């Protein structure tokens, strides 16, 4: 049974990943964080769709699962950053609001 080009490419990529050094793995992780949230989310949706559709070999399914895990980490990274920025902005607003109330109380 012949492999499609896509299947062959995935297998070749998996072989390359298996031989990665710690440095290469670190570079790969940093490269993943350069994906935007929307890009990572869209690719993750596609990975899930392919896994749910079935019809892939065990090796392909594992590769898709691993890619999905990487993409989920990227999404989580972006969402945690957004939450931190939102919390900081809310804290800043509360701090400014508290200072204005203190000034107004002294005028009375």
C-alpha positions in Angstrom: 0.0 0.0 0.0 1.5 3.3 -1.1 1.7 6.3 1.2 0.4 9.7 0.1 2.8 12.6 0.0 1.2 14.0 3.1 1.7 10.7 5.0 5.3 10.4 3.9 6.0 13.9 5.0 4.5 13.3 8.4 6.6 10.2 8.9 9.8 12.0 7.8 9.0 14.8 10.2 8.4 12.4 13.0 11.8 10.7 12.4 13.4 14.1 12.6 11.7 15.0 15.8 12.8 11.7 17.5 16.4 12.6 17.0 16.1 16.2 18.4 18.6 17.4 20.9 17.5 19.4 23.9 18.7 22.6 22.2 16.6 21.8 19.1 13.6 21.0 21.2 14.0 24.3 22.9 14.2 26.1 19.6 11.1 24.3 18.4 9.2 25.4 21.5 10.3 29.0 21.1 9.3 28.8 17.4 5.8 27.5 18.4 5.2 30.6 20.6 5.8 32.8 17.6 2.5 31.4 16.2 -0.4 33.8 16.8 -3.3 32.7 18.9 -5.6 32.5 16.0 -3.1 30.6 13.9 -2.6 28.0 16.7 -6.3 27.7 17.4 -7.2 27.2 13.8 -4.5 24.5 13.3 -5.6 22.9 16.6 -9.2 22.8 15.3 -7.9 21.1 12.1 -5.9 18.5 14.1 -9.0 17.7 16.2 -11.1 17.4 13.1 -8.6 14.9 11.5 -8.4 12.9 14.7 -12.2 12.7 15.0 -12.6 11.7 11.4 -10.5 8.7 11.9 -8.9 6.7 9.1 -5.3 7.5 10.1 -2.7 5.0 11.2 -1.7 4.8 14.8 1.6 6.6 14.0 -0.2 9.4 12.3 -2.7 9.7 15.1 0.1 9.9 17.6 1.8 12.6 15.6 -1.5 14.6 15.3 -2.1 14.2 19.1 1.5 15.5 19.9 1.0 18.4 17.5 -2.4 19.1 19.2 -0.7 19.2 22.6 1.9 21.7 21.3 -0.8 23.9 19.8 -2.8 23.8 23.0 0.3 25.0 24.9 0.7 27.9 22.5 -3.0 28.8 22.9 -2.7 28.5 26.7 0.4 30.7 26.6 -1.5 33.5 24.7 -4.6 33.2 26.9 -2.5 33.4 30.1 -0.7 36.5 28.8 -4.0 38.1 27.9 -5.4 37.3 31.4 -2.3 38.8 33.0 -2.7 42.0 30.9 -6.4 42.2 31.8 -5.7 41.7 35.5 -3.0 44.4 35.4 -5.3 46.8 33.6 -8.1 46.2 36.1 -5.7 46.6 39.1 -4.4 49.9 37.6 -8.0 51.1 37.2 -8.8 50.2 40.8 -5.7 51.9 42.0 -6.5 55.1 40.1 -10.2 54.9 41.3 -9.1 54.5 44.9 -6.7 57.5 44.8 -9.5 59.7 43.3 -11.9 58.7 46.1 -9.3 59.5 48.8 -8.8 63.0 47.3 -12.5 63.6 47.2 -13.0 62.5 50.8 -10.5 65.2 52.0 -12.4 68.0 50.4 -15.6 67.5 52.3 
